[in-house]
């Protein structure tokens, strides 16, 4: 008989007052007993609705059944058939709007903690497995993958399992893409990302870092001079957006991309780090998505008083509810229905050499009300007349979204893109160029890790069918 307790096993966490002062992982993970108990809540439905909510189609009931039996390695092997990054997905996927949203247990109570179980299984495997992955026999085909984020790693892993000679080209000095530069250590330890990358290398995937495709080498050269029969573009969306308001060029204004890259990839929060970061007293993060929450929580850990400034109400926040809750627990101040109009700068007229000149001194905002829904389906924010006010600050972080970098488009003949920069690809990831595929944020704009993985998986299948003549 299944365990019919209505609520999930709660996830153990660091105390908010403690974790707000360190970069250690917030969620501590299930024990074996908690994992088995949670797995026993699964009804093992015959029609498997949870699988339909998973972009990479993991056999969720089957892996959970193995956990319920205490066969954790067996559960891992089931997940690994469909996911190249189980330890990552168990931490950062929005299960509440995907697989868990389809769970039958969620109709009258809480759904099964699918993401928490996936994390447990992956962590158990990484801590206990000793056998390395075995590369399959080569099939004689050669594929290039641009970008080592979730789309690129998934595509590379799926092709490597079929015997393809795969090389991943990464612009930065470390593989992992957004997983290493964008998501903070306290949500996704970088040792876990490295473990996933190492597993792909064991399968035969080669990783070339410090390779900016479009500068060091072009896609046309990869195909014509280096013999790659197909190319997958998973280069993400790393071009930040700004509001184009006065003061955005002041010292102390960051894009969230820059701020998080300095913190996460370059470890700027550590004493003696080569890459500096401003240790601010008061910070405003403009935006309401997961990236805004990440930036705000990082700034908090650097010792600042932190505001989230968001032009709609809390009900419209696009960030995961869990991330919002964690931010509040850690003392982040939410200024919703608030929109910046100008970033204010410090100016000392008596001393032109004052080092504070040209630095952020505050942010000017207006209050908002919500009108009728706009094209996004969310209620349109409207300025409340006579509501202008200032917040004293010394740092502003813009977390307003990103778009794909135009470098690949500008250096690749005949590659069609949308007006906003996304690469145009069909349902299989095929672009306007023969045997050139694309997926993830490079196509859709900034989205979730698991959707990027799904795109990489789809493209790998299409590449296999094209090159193997299926």
Buried (B, 14 or more C-beta within 10 A) or exposed (E): EEBEBEEBBEBEBBEBEEBBEEBEBBBEBBEEEBBBBBBBBBBEBEEBBBBEBBBBBBBBBBBBBBBBEEBBEBBBBBBBBBBBBBBBBBBBBBBBEBBBBBBBBBEEBBBBBBBBBBBBBBBBBBEEBEEEBEBEEEBEBBBBBBBBBBBBBBBBBBBBBBBBBBBBBBBBEBBBBBBBBBBBBBBBBBEBBBBBBEBBBBBBBBBBEEBBBBEEBBBBEBBEEEEBBBBBBBBBBBBBBEBEBEBBEBBBBBBBBBBBBBBBBBBBBEEEEEEEBBEBEBBBBBBBBBBBBBBBBBBBBBEBBBBBBBBBBEEBBBBBEBBBEBBBBBEBBBBBBBBBBBBBBBEEEEEEEEEBBEBBBBBBBBBBBBEEEEEEEBBBBEBEEEBEEEBEBBBBBBBBBBBBBEBBBEBBEEBEBBEEBBBEBEEBBBBBBEBBBBBBBBBBBBBBBBBBBBBBBBBBBBBBEBBEEE
